[in-house]
Amino acid sequence: MGRRVMMKYSHLLCPVCGTTMTIPRRADSLRIEGHIKTMYCAICANKRDFIENNYRTLDQKEALIKRAE
């Protein structure tokens, strides 16, 4: 039988519209805060550079959006 792999969820933030998407990642291959991932944003209807954001407060979320601009 195969080995079960522990999964963690990362939150990605669209710098244009502020949409947050959640994606699963293997626990052994988590990315650092601020990591850029190019994904399709359903709200913007365009490819965007999402920012890895596992912070929970609104102030920290706004700081990441400003840093991306």
SULJOVEN-V470081 format. One record per residue. N is the residue number from 1. SS is DSSP state (hx for helix, st for strand, lp for the rest). PSI is psi as a letter, one per 30 degrees, with the letter a starting at -180 (NA if undefined). BURIAL is # if it has 9 or more other ideal C-beta (glycine too) atoms within 8 Angstrom, else .. Layout:
{{N:SS:PSI:BURIAL} {N:SS:PSI:BURIAL}}
This chain:
{{1:lp:l:.} {2:lp:l:.} {3:lp:k:.} {4:lp:k:.} {5:lp:k:.} {6:lp:k:.} {7:st:k:.} {8:st:l:#} {9:st:k:.} {10:st:k:#} {11:st:k:#} {12:st:k:#} {13:st:k:#} {14:lp:k:#} {15:lp:f:#} {16:lp:e:.} {17:lp:f:.} {18:lp:g:#} {19:lp:k:#} {20:st:k:#} {21:st:k:#} {22:st:k:.} {23:st:k:.} {24:st:k:.} {25:st:l:#} {26:st:k:#} {27:hx:f:#} {28:hx:f:.} {29:hx:h:.} {30:lp:l:#} {31:lp:l:.} {32:lp:l:.} {33:lp:k:.} {34:lp:f:#} {35:lp:k:.} {36:st:k:.} {37:st:k:#} {38:st:j:.} {39:st:l:#} {40:st:k:.} {41:st:k:#} {42:lp:f:.} {43:lp:e:.} {44:lp:f:#} {45:lp:h:.} {46:st:l:.} {47:st:k:.} {48:st:l:#} {49:st:j:.} {50:st:k:#} {51:st:k:#} {52:st:k:#} {53:lp:j:#} {54:lp:g:.} {55:lp:l:.} {56:lp:f:.} {57:lp:l:.} {58:hx:e:.} {59:hx:e:.} {60:hx:e:#} {61:hx:e:#} {62:hx:e:.} {63:hx:e:.} {64:hx:e:#} {65:hx:e:#} {66:hx:e:.} {67:hx:e:.} {68:hx:f:.} {69:lp:NA:.}}
